[in-house]
Amino acid sequence: MGRKKKNETGALDDAPFSYQATADGKVFISWNGRQITILRGDKATAFLKRVSGASEVKQQLAMARATGNFKRGNERS
């Protein structure tokens, strides 16, 4: 069977994720302006390598993957 296309629902079209790398090697990932997770060490290095030079969609997918399944119905809008 064929593999499903990533982001086929278009949920990442509005670029809800953003990240900020710090000089001490941390990466802060936010969703709609709210900080969701912090990557440190090897995870931060691997993430930065993955998003370096990647398209916006691939960066959004990498950030979504890095945050995991954080939406459990308890976030406030």
PDB file with one MODEL, atoms N, CA, C and O in Angstrom:
MODEL        1
ATOM      1  N   MET A   1       0.834  -1.178   0.000  1.00  0.00           N
ATOM      2  CA  MET A   1       0.000   0.000   0.000  1.00  0.00           C
ATOM      3  C   MET A   1       0.886   1.252   0.000  1.00  0.00           C
ATOM      4  O   MET A   1       2.008   1.238   0.507  1.00  0.00           O
ATOM      5  N   GLY A   2       0.369   2.302  -0.564  1.00  0.00           N
ATOM      6  CA  GLY A   2       1.106   3.552  -0.624  1.00  0.00           C
ATOM      7  C   GLY A   2       1.139   4.266   0.717  1.00  0.00           C
ATOM      8  O   GLY A   2       0.272   4.071   1.570  1.00  0.00           O
ATOM      9  N   ARG A   3       2.112   5.058   0.873  1.00  0.00           N
ATOM     10  CA  ARG A   3       2.260   5.827   2.106  1.00  0.00           C
ATOM     11  C   ARG A   3       1.450   7.105   2.005  1.00  0.00           C
ATOM     12  O   ARG A   3       1.431   7.746   0.955  1.00  0.00           O
ATOM     13  N   LYS A   4       0.779   7.481   3.086  1.00  0.00           N
ATOM     14  CA  LYS A   4      -0.033   8.703   3.073  1.00  0.00           C
ATOM     15  C   LYS A   4       0.861   9.932   3.016  1.00  0.00           C
ATOM     16  O   LYS A   4       1.971   9.935   3.548  1.00  0.00           O
ATOM     17  N   LYS A   5       0.369  10.960   2.374  1.00  0.00           N
ATOM     18  CA  LYS A   5       1.092  12.221   2.323  1.00  0.00           C
ATOM     19  C   LYS A   5       1.082  12.863   3.700  1.00  0.00           C
ATOM     20  O   LYS A   5       0.082  12.807   4.416  1.00  0.00           O
ATOM     21  N   LYS A   6       2.182  13.462   4.056  1.00  0.00           N
ATOM     22  CA  LYS A   6       2.256  14.193   5.314  1.00  0.00           C
ATOM     23  C   LYS A   6       1.539  15.520   5.160  1.00  0.00           C
ATOM     24  O   LYS A   6       1.585  16.129   4.091  1.00  0.00           O
ATOM     25  N   ASN A   7       0.892  15.963   6.188  1.00  0.00           N
ATOM     26  CA  ASN A   7       0.182  17.234   6.220  1.00  0.00           C
ATOM     27  C   ASN A   7      -0.958  17.278   5.217  1.00  0.00           C
ATOM     28  O   ASN A   7      -1.267  18.343   4.681  1.00  0.00           O
ATOM     29  N   GLU A   8      -1.591  16.138   4.953  1.00  0.00           N
ATOM     30  CA  GLU A   8      -2.665  16.144   3.967  1.00  0.00           C
ATOM     31  C   GLU A   8      -3.901  16.875   4.457  1.00  0.00           C
ATOM     32  O   GLU A   8      -4.762  17.219   3.648  1.00  0.00           O
ATOM     33  N   THR A   9      -4.017  17.123   5.754  1.00  0.00           N
ATOM     34  CA  THR A   9      -5.155  17.896   6.255  1.00  0.00           C
ATOM     35  C   THR A   9      -4.917  19.389   6.122  1.00  0.00           C
ATOM     36  O   THR A   9      -5.853  20.175   6.261  1.00  0.00           O
ATOM     37  N   GLY A  10      -3.689  19.793   5.858  1.00  0.00           N
ATOM     38  CA  GLY A  10      -3.373  21.214   5.727  1.00  0.00           C
ATOM     39  C   GLY A  10      -3.215  21.913   7.062  1.00  0.00           C
ATOM     40  O   GLY A  10      -3.199  23.143   7.115  1.00  0.00           O
ATOM     41  N   ALA A  11      -3.098  21.152   8.144  1.00  0.00           N
ATOM     42  CA  ALA A  11      -3.005  21.731   9.481  1.00  0.00           C
ATOM     43  C   ALA A  11      -1.752  22.588   9.668  1.00  0.00           C
ATOM     44  O   ALA A  11      -1.732  23.474  10.522  1.00  0.00           O
ATOM     45  N   LEU A  12      -0.721  22.335   8.887  1.00  0.00           N
ATOM     46  CA  LEU A  12       0.528  23.082   9.047  1.00  0.00           C
ATOM     47  C   LEU A  12       0.677  24.201   8.027  1.00  0.00           C
ATOM     48  O   LEU A  12       1.710  24.870   7.987  1.00  0.00           O
ATOM     49  N   ASP A  13      -0.339  24.409   7.205  1.00  0.00           N
ATOM     50  CA  ASP A  13      -0.263  25.447   6.176  1.00  0.00           C
ATOM     51  C   ASP A  13      -0.130  26.850   6.752  1.00  0.00           C
ATOM     52  O   ASP A  13       0.470  27.721   6.121  1.00  0.00           O
ATOM     53  N   ASP A  14      -0.677  27.080   7.930  1.00  0.00           N
ATOM     54  CA  ASP A  14      -0.598  28.398   8.561  1.00  0.00           C
ATOM     55  C   ASP A  14       0.668  28.577   9.398  1.00  0.00           C
ATOM     56  O   ASP A  14       0.830  29.598  10.065  1.00  0.00           O
ATOM     57  N   ALA A  15       1.562  27.592   9.366  1.00  0.00           N
ATOM     58  CA  ALA A  15       2.826  27.623  10.111  1.00  0.00           C
ATOM     59  C   ALA A  15       2.607  27.935  11.585  1.00  0.00           C
ATOM     60  O   ALA A  15       3.063  28.970  12.071  1.00  0.00           O
ATOM     61  N   PRO A  16       1.908  27.045  12.309  1.00  0.00           N
ATOM     62  CA  PRO A  16       1.639  27.304  13.722  1.00  0.00           C
ATOM     63  C   PRO A  16       2.865  27.145  14.620  1.00  0.00           C
ATOM     64  O   PRO A  16       2.892  27.684  15.726  1.00  0.00           O
ATOM     65  N   PHE A  17       3.882  26.409  14.153  1.00  0.00           N
ATOM     66  CA  PHE A  17       5.074  26.164  14.965  1.00  0.00           C
ATOM     67  C   PHE A  17       6.178  27.157  14.631  1.00  0.00           C
ATOM     68  O   PHE A  17       6.294  27.622  13.497  1.00  0.00           O
ATOM     69  N   SER A  18       6.983  27.472  15.633  1.00  0.00           N
ATOM     70  CA  SER A  18       8.180  28.278  15.440  1.00  0.00           C
ATOM     71  C   SER A  18       9.232  27.777  16.419  1.00  0.00           C
ATOM     72  O   SER A  18       8.910  27.099  17.394  1.00  0.00           O
ATOM     73  N   TYR A  19      10.485  28.112  16.155  1.00  0.00           N
ATOM     74  CA  TYR A  19      11.539  27.704  17.080  1.00  0.00           C
ATOM     75  C   TYR A  19      12.565  28.805  17.210  1.00  0.00           C
ATOM     76  O   TYR A  19      12.704  29.675  16.351  1.00  0.00           O
ATOM     77  N   GLN A  20      13.285  28.731  18.333  1.00  0.00           N
ATOM     78  CA  GLN A  20      14.364  29.674  18.587  1.00  0.00           C
ATOM     79  C   GLN A  20      15.517  28.900  19.202  1.00  0.00           C
ATOM     80  O   GLN A  20      15.350  28.243  20.230  1.00  0.00           O
ATOM     81  N   ALA A  21      16.679  28.974  18.581  1.00  0.00           N
ATOM     82  CA  ALA A  21      17.879  28.325  19.088  1.00  0.00           C
ATOM     83  C   ALA A  21      18.675  29.338  19.902  1.00  0.00           C
ATOM     84  O   ALA A  21      18.787  30.503  19.519  1.00  0.00           O
ATOM     85  N   THR A  22      19.223  28.890  21.022  1.00  0.00           N
ATOM     86  CA  THR A  22      20.017  29.768  21.873  1.00  0.00           C
ATOM     87  C   THR A  22      21.495  29.426  21.742  1.00  0.00           C
ATOM     88  O   THR A  22      21.854  28.366  21.229  1.00  0.00           O
ATOM     89  N   ALA A  23      22.337  30.322  22.205  1.00  0.00           N
ATOM     90  CA  ALA A  23      23.784  30.135  22.111  1.00  0.00           C
ATOM     91  C   ALA A  23      24.267  28.957  22.960  1.00  0.00           C
ATOM     92  O   ALA A  23      25.296  28.354  22.652  1.00  0.00           O
ATOM     93  N   ASP A  24      23.530  28.626  24.029  1.00  0.00           N
ATOM     94  CA  ASP A  24      23.962  27.522  24.881  1.00  0.00           C
ATOM     95  C   ASP A  24      23.442  26.162  24.415  1.00  0.00           C
ATOM     96  O   ASP A  24      23.541  25.179  25.150  1.00  0.00           O
ATOM     97  N   GLY A  25      22.882  26.096  23.186  1.00  0.00           N
ATOM     98  CA  GLY A  25      22.509  24.822  22.592  1.00  0.00           C
ATOM     99  C   GLY A  25      21.089  24.359  22.820  1.00  0.00           C
ATOM    100  O   GLY A  25      20.750  23.231  22.462  1.00  0.00           O
ATOM    101  N   LYS A  26      20.255  25.187  23.401  1.00  0.00           N
ATOM    102  CA  LYS A  26      18.851  24.824  23.609  1.00  0.00           C
ATOM    103  C   LYS A  26      18.021  25.287  22.414  1.00  0.00           C
ATOM    104  O   LYS A  26      18.363  26.257  21.737  1.00  0.00           O
ATOM    105  N   VAL A  27      16.927  24.574  22.172  1.00  0.00           N
ATOM    106  CA  VAL A  27      15.984  24.959  21.129  1.00  0.00           C
ATOM    107  C   VAL A  27      14.603  25.028  21.762  1.00  0.00           C
ATOM    108  O   VAL A  27      14.107  24.034  22.293  1.00  0.00           O
ATOM    109  N   PHE A  28      13.982  26.201  21.707  1.00  0.00           N
ATOM    110  CA  PHE A  28      12.641  26.407  22.243  1.00  0.00           C
ATOM    111  C   PHE A  28      11.655  26.306  21.084  1.00  0.00           C
ATOM    112  O   PHE A  28      11.786  27.024  20.092  1.00  0.00           O
ATOM    113  N   ILE A  29      10.672  25.419  21.204  1.00  0.00           N
ATOM    114  CA  ILE A  29       9.666  25.250  20.156  1.00  0.00           C
ATOM    115  C   ILE A  29       8.329  25.751  20.680  1.00  0.00           C
ATOM    116  O   ILE A  29       7.891  25.386  21.771  1.00  0.00           O
ATOM    117  N   SER A  30       7.690  26.598  19.873  1.00  0.00           N
ATOM    118  CA  SER A  30       6.401  27.189  20.242  1.00  0.00           C
ATOM    119  C   SER A  30       5.337  26.805  19.235  1.00  0.00           C
ATOM    120  O   SER A  30       5.628  26.520  18.074  1.00  0.00           O
ATOM    121  N   TRP A  31       4.106  26.803  19.698  1.00  0.00           N
ATOM    122  CA  TRP A  31       2.938  26.544  18.858  1.00  0.00           C
ATOM    123  C   TRP A  31       1.978  27.703  19.062  1.00  0.00           C
ATOM    124  O   TRP A  31       1.530  27.948  20.182  1.00  0.00           O
ATOM    125  N   ASN A  32       1.661  28.413  18.000  1.00  0.00           N
ATOM    126  CA  ASN A  32       0.802  29.598  18.064  1.00  0.00           C
ATOM    127  C   ASN A  32       1.254  30.573  19.151  1.00  0.00           C
ATOM    128  O   ASN A  32       0.434  31.144  19.870  1.00  0.00           O
ATOM    129  N   GLY A  33       2.568  30.752  19.259  1.00  0.00           N
ATOM    130  CA  GLY A  33       3.124  31.722  20.187  1.00  0.00           C
ATOM    131  C   GLY A  33       3.314  31.233  21.609  1.00  0.00           C
ATOM    132  O   GLY A  33       3.830  31.972  22.448  1.00  0.00           O
ATOM    133  N   ARG A  34       2.910  30.003  21.900  1.00  0.00           N
ATOM    134  CA  ARG A  34       3.071  29.446  23.250  1.00  0.00           C
ATOM    135  C   ARG A  34       4.178  28.408  23.251  1.00  0.00           C
ATOM    136  O   ARG A  34       4.202  27.507  22.413  1.00  0.00           O
ATOM    137  N   GLN A  35       5.098  28.547  24.204  1.00  0.00           N
ATOM    138  CA  GLN A  35       6.200  27.597  24.288  1.00  0.00           C
ATOM    139  C   GLN A  35       5.661  26.220  24.653  1.00  0.00           C
ATOM    140  O   GLN A  35       4.911  26.070  25.617  1.00  0.00           O
ATOM    141  N   ILE A  36       6.049  25.222  23.874  1.00  0.00           N
ATOM    142  CA  ILE A  36       5.566  23.860  24.071  1.00  0.00           C
ATOM    143  C   ILE A  36       6.647  22.949  24.625  1.00  0.00           C
ATOM    144  O   ILE A  36       6.387  22.155  25.529  1.00  0.00           O
ATOM    145  N   THR A  37       7.851  23.055  24.095  1.00  0.00           N
ATOM    146  CA  THR A  37       8.920  22.158  24.535  1.00  0.00           C
ATOM    147  C   THR A  37      10.277  22.821  24.386  1.00  0.00           C
ATOM    148  O   THR A  37      10.440  23.804  23.664  1.00  0.00           O
ATOM    149  N   ILE A  38      11.242  22.255  25.091  1.00  0.00           N
ATOM    150  CA  ILE A  38      12.633  22.697  24.997  1.00  0.00           C
ATOM    151  C   ILE A  38      13.469  21.463  24.670  1.00  0.00           C
ATOM    152  O   ILE A  38      13.387  20.444  25.355  1.00  0.00           O
ATOM    153  N   LEU A  39      14.272  21.570  23.616  1.00  0.00           N
ATOM    154  CA  LEU A  39      15.190  20.494  23.255  1.00  0.00           C
ATOM    155  C   LEU A  39      16.579  20.875  23.736  1.00  0.00           C
ATOM    156  O   LEU A  39      16.993  22.031  23.642  1.00  0.00           O
ATOM    157  N   ARG A  40      17.296  19.877  24.256  1.00  0.00           N
ATOM    158  CA  ARG A  40      18.654  20.101  24.743  1.00  0.00           C
ATOM    159  C   ARG A  40      19.565  19.002  24.209  1.00  0.00           C
ATOM    160  O   ARG A  40      19.103  17.935  23.806  1.00  0.00           O
ATOM    161  N   GLY A  41      20.851  19.276  24.213  1.00  0.00           N
ATOM    162  CA  GLY A  41      21.846  18.267  23.886  1.00  0.00           C
ATOM    163  C   GLY A  41      21.714  17.688  22.490  1.00  0.00           C
ATOM    164  O   GLY A  41      21.547  18.413  21.509  1.00  0.00           O
ATOM    165  N   ASP A  42      21.792  16.346  22.420  1.00  0.00           N
ATOM    166  CA  ASP A  42      21.764  15.650  21.135  1.00  0.00           C
ATOM    167  C   ASP A  42      20.457  15.870  20.389  1.00  0.00           C
ATOM    168  O   ASP A  42      20.458  15.964  19.162  1.00  0.00           O
ATOM    169  N   LYS A  43      19.341  15.954  21.109  1.00  0.00           N
ATOM    170  CA  LYS A  43      18.052  16.176  20.456  1.00  0.00           C
ATOM    171  C   LYS A  43      18.015  17.544  19.787  1.00  0.00           C
ATOM    172  O   LYS A  43      17.497  17.679  18.679  1.00  0.00           O
ATOM    173  N   ALA A  44      18.557  18.551  20.448  1.00  0.00           N
ATOM    174  CA  ALA A  44      18.600  19.896  19.874  1.00  0.00           C
ATOM    175  C   ALA A  44      19.506  19.924  18.648  1.00  0.00           C
ATOM    176  O   ALA A  44      19.161  20.529  17.632  1.00  0.00           O
ATOM    177  N   THR A  45      20.646  19.281  18.738  1.00  0.00           N
ATOM    178  CA  THR A  45      21.585  19.240  17.613  1.00  0.00           C
ATOM    179  C   THR A  45      20.967  18.535  16.410  1.00  0.00           C
ATOM    180  O   THR A  45      21.076  19.015  15.282  1.00  0.00           O
ATOM    181  N   ALA A  46      20.317  17.396  16.651  1.00  0.00           N
ATOM    182  CA  ALA A  46      19.680  16.645  15.565  1.00  0.00           C
ATOM    183  C   ALA A  46      18.544  17.451  14.942  1.00  0.00           C
ATOM    184  O   ALA A  46      18.370  17.438  13.724  1.00  0.00           O
ATOM    185  N   PHE A  47      17.779  18.145  15.763  1.00  0.00           N
ATOM    186  CA  PHE A  47      16.678  18.963  15.256  1.00  0.00           C
ATOM    187  C   PHE A  47      17.204  20.080  14.360  1.00  0.00           C
ATOM    188  O   PHE A  47      16.688  20.287  13.262  1.00  0.00           O
ATOM    189  N   LEU A  48      18.221  20.795  14.815  1.00  0.00           N
ATOM    190  CA  LEU A  48      18.770  21.901  14.032  1.00  0.00           C
ATOM    191  C   LEU A  48      19.365  21.410  12.708  1.00  0.00           C
ATOM    192  O   LEU A  48      19.278  22.089  11.685  1.00  0.00           O
ATOM    193  N   LYS A  49      19.960  20.238  12.747  1.00  0.00           N
ATOM    194  CA  LYS A  49      20.502  19.654  11.520  1.00  0.00           C
ATOM    195  C   LYS A  49      19.361  19.323  10.546  1.00  0.00           C
ATOM    196  O   LYS A  49      19.484  19.528   9.339  1.00  0.00           O
ATOM    197  N   ARG A  50      18.252  18.808  11.091  1.00  0.00           N
ATOM    198  CA  ARG A  50      17.110  18.418  10.265  1.00  0.00           C
ATOM    199  C   ARG A  50      16.453  19.623   9.607  1.00  0.00           C
ATOM    200  O   ARG A  50      16.048  19.538   8.448  1.00  0.00           O
ATOM    201  N   VAL A  51      16.336  20.746  10.317  1.00  0.00           N
ATOM    202  CA  VAL A  51      15.626  21.904   9.764  1.00  0.00           C
ATOM    203  C   VAL A  51      16.519  22.847   8.959  1.00  0.00           C
ATOM    204  O   VAL A  51      16.024  23.709   8.233  1.00  0.00           O
ATOM    205  N   SER A  52      17.823  22.683   9.088  1.00  0.00           N
ATOM    206  CA  SER A  52      18.751  23.541   8.358  1.00  0.00           C
ATOM    207  C   SER A  52      18.585  23.351   6.860  1.00  0.00           C
ATOM    208  O   SER A  52      18.832  22.267   6.332  1.00  0.00           O
ATOM    209  N   GLY A  53      18.168  24.402   6.182  1.00  0.00           N
ATOM    210  CA  GLY A  53      18.005  24.367   4.735  1.00  0.00           C
ATOM    211  C   GLY A  53      16.741  23.667   4.263  1.00  0.00           C
ATOM    212  O   GLY A  53      16.530  23.529   3.058  1.00  0.00           O
ATOM    213  N   ALA A  54      15.894  23.220   5.188  1.00  0.00           N
ATOM    214  CA  ALA A  54      14.658  22.523   4.814  1.00  0.00           C
ATOM    215  C   ALA A  54      13.579  23.538   4.437  1.00  0.00           C
ATOM    216  O   ALA A  54      13.627  24.701   4.839  1.00  0.00           O
ATOM    217  N   SER A  55      12.616  23.072   3.664  1.00  0.00           N
ATOM    218  CA  SER A  55      11.494  23.935   3.285  1.00  0.00           C
ATOM    219  C   SER A  55      10.638  24.227   4.519  1.00  0.00           C
ATOM    220  O   SER A  55      10.767  23.555   5.542  1.00  0.00           O
ATOM    221  N   GLU A  56       9.781  25.216   4.420  1.00  0.00           N
ATOM    222  CA  GLU A  56       8.910  25.599   5.534  1.00  0.00           C
ATOM    223  C   GLU A  56       8.030  24.429   5.988  1.00  0.00           C
ATOM    224  O   GLU A  56       7.838  24.215   7.185  1.00  0.00           O
ATOM    225  N   VAL A  57       7.503  23.682   5.030  1.00  0.00           N
ATOM    226  CA  VAL A  57       6.633  22.545   5.379  1.00  0.00           C
ATOM    227  C   VAL A  57       7.425  21.484   6.132  1.00  0.00           C
ATOM    228  O   VAL A  57       6.946  20.934   7.124  1.00  0.00           O
ATOM    229  N   LYS A  58       8.638  21.195   5.661  1.00  0.00           N
ATOM    230  CA  LYS A  58       9.467  20.193   6.348  1.00  0.00           C
ATOM    231  C   LYS A  58       9.878  20.674   7.731  1.00  0.00           C
ATOM    232  O   LYS A  58       9.978  19.871   8.659  1.00  0.00           O
ATOM    233  N   GLN A  59      10.117  21.971   7.882  1.00  0.00           N
ATOM    234  CA  GLN A  59      10.428  22.508   9.202  1.00  0.00           C
ATOM    235  C   GLN A  59       9.233  22.365  10.134  1.00  0.00           C
ATOM    236  O   GLN A  59       9.387  21.992  11.297  1.00  0.00           O
ATOM    237  N   GLN A  60       8.032  22.664   9.618  1.00  0.00           N
ATOM    238  CA  GLN A  60       6.816  22.525  10.426  1.00  0.00           C
ATOM    239  C   GLN A  60       6.619  21.071  10.859  1.00  0.00           C
ATOM    240  O   GLN A  60       6.263  20.810  12.008  1.00  0.00           O
ATOM    241  N   LEU A  61       6.847  20.135   9.955  1.00  0.00           N
ATOM    242  CA  LEU A  61       6.714  18.721  10.286  1.00  0.00           C
ATOM    243  C   LEU A  61       7.734  18.300  11.340  1.00  0.00           C
ATOM    244  O   LEU A  61       7.411  17.532  12.247  1.00  0.00           O
ATOM    245  N   ALA A  62       8.960  18.798  11.223  1.00  0.00           N
ATOM    246  CA  ALA A  62       9.997  18.467  12.198  1.00  0.00           C
ATOM    247  C   ALA A  62       9.637  19.010  13.580  1.00  0.00           C
ATOM    248  O   ALA A  62       9.846  18.339  14.591  1.00  0.00           O
ATOM    249  N   MET A  63       9.096  20.229  13.617  1.00  0.00           N
ATOM    250  CA  MET A  63       8.694  20.801  14.907  1.00  0.00           C
ATOM    251  C   MET A  63       7.512  20.050  15.498  1.00  0.00           C
ATOM    252  O   MET A  63       7.463  19.826  16.708  1.00  0.00           O
ATOM    253  N   ALA A  64       6.563  19.662  14.661  1.00  0.00           N
ATOM    254  CA  ALA A  64       5.414  18.886  15.145  1.00  0.00           C
ATOM    255  C   ALA A  64       5.887  17.549  15.710  1.00  0.00           C
ATOM    256  O   ALA A  64       5.408  17.102  16.752  1.00  0.00           O
ATOM    257  N   ARG A  65       6.817  16.925  15.023  1.00  0.00           N
ATOM    258  CA  ARG A  65       7.362  15.644  15.479  1.00  0.00           C
ATOM    259  C   ARG A  65       8.118  15.820  16.796  1.00  0.00           C
ATOM    260  O   ARG A  65       8.009  14.984  17.693  1.00  0.00           O
ATOM    261  N   ALA A  66       8.875  16.895  16.909  1.00  0.00           N
ATOM    262  CA  ALA A  66       9.674  17.126  18.116  1.00  0.00           C
ATOM    263  C   ALA A  66       8.801  17.406  19.342  1.00  0.00           C
ATOM    264  O   ALA A  66       9.177  17.073  20.465  1.00  0.00           O
ATOM    265  N   THR A  67       7.643  18.015  19.123  1.00  0.00           N
ATOM    266  CA  THR A  67       6.770  18.308  20.261  1.00  0.00           C
ATOM    267  C   THR A  67       5.982  17.089  20.689  1.00  0.00           C
ATOM    268  O   THR A  67       5.469  17.053  21.808  1.00  0.00           O
ATOM    269  N   GLY A  68       5.871  16.095  19.835  1.00  0.00           N
ATOM    270  CA  GLY A  68       5.109  14.896  20.177  1.00  0.00           C
ATOM    271  C   GLY A  68       3.628  15.199  20.177  1.00  0.00           C
ATOM    272  O   GLY A  68       3.179  16.148  19.535  1.00  0.00           O
ATOM    273  N   ASN A  69       2.884  14.406  20.883  1.00  0.00           N
ATOM    274  CA  ASN A  69       1.432  14.548  20.936  1.00  0.00           C
ATOM    275  C   ASN A  69       1.080  15.392  22.159  1.00  0.00           C
ATOM    276  O   ASN A  69       0.590  14.863  23.156  1.00  0.00           O
ATOM    277  N   PHE A  70       1.326  16.690  22.090  1.00  0.00           N
ATOM    278  CA  PHE A  70       1.107  17.545  23.253  1.00  0.00           C
ATOM    279  C   PHE A  70      -0.343  17.939  23.429  1.00  0.00           C
ATOM    280  O   PHE A  70      -0.735  18.322  24.531  1.00  0.00           O
ATOM    281  N   LYS A  71      -1.161  17.861  22.386  1.00  0.00           N
ATOM    282  CA  LYS A  71      -2.558  18.283  22.492  1.00  0.00           C
ATOM    283  C   LYS A  71      -3.402  17.143  23.038  1.00  0.00           C
ATOM    284  O   LYS A  71      -3.619  16.140  22.358  1.00  0.00           O
ATOM    285  N   ARG A  72      -3.868  17.299  24.242  1.00  0.00           N
ATOM    286  CA  ARG A  72      -4.668  16.274  24.897  1.00  0.00           C
ATOM    287  C   ARG A  72      -6.044  16.788  25.295  1.00  0.00           C
ATOM    288  O   ARG A  72      -6.779  16.110  26.013  1.00  0.00           O
ATOM    289  N   GLY A  73      -6.394  17.981  24.832  1.00  0.00           N
ATOM    290  CA  GLY A  73      -7.693  18.534  25.175  1.00  0.00           C
ATOM    291  C   GLY A  73      -7.687  19.438  26.395  1.00  0.00           C
ATOM    292  O   GLY A  73      -8.726  19.966  26.790  1.00  0.00           O
ATOM    293  N   ASN A  74      -6.510  19.616  26.992  1.00  0.00           N
ATOM    294  CA  ASN A  74      -6.460  20.458  28.193  1.00  0.00           C
ATOM    295  C   ASN A  74      -5.818  21.815  27.941  1.00  0.00           C
ATOM    296  O   ASN A  74      -5.639  22.595  28.877  1.00  0.00           O
ATOM    297  N   GLU A  75      -5.467  22.109  26.687  1.00  0.00           N
ATOM    298  CA  GLU A  75      -4.894  23.416  26.406  1.00  0.00           C
ATOM    299  C   GLU A  75      -6.004  24.459  26.322  1.00  0.00           C
ATOM    300  O   GLU A  75      -7.141  24.141  25.974  1.00  0.00           O
ATOM    301  N   ARG A  76      -5.678  25.656  26.632  1.00  0.00           N
ATOM    302  CA  ARG A  76      -6.663  26.745  26.614  1.00  0.00           C
ATOM    303  C   ARG A  76      -6.479  27.580  25.372  1.00  0.00           C
ATOM    304  O   ARG A  76      -5.357  27.783  24.909  1.00  0.00           O
ATOM    305  N   SER A  77      -7.587  28.065  24.832  1.00  0.00           N
ATOM    306  CA  SER A  77      -7.475  28.894  23.637  1.00  0.00           C
ATOM    307  C   SER A  77      -7.560  30.358  23.945  1.00  0.00           C
ATOM    308  O   SER A  77      -7.482  31.186  23.037  1.00  0.00           O
TER     309      SER A  77
ENDMDL
END
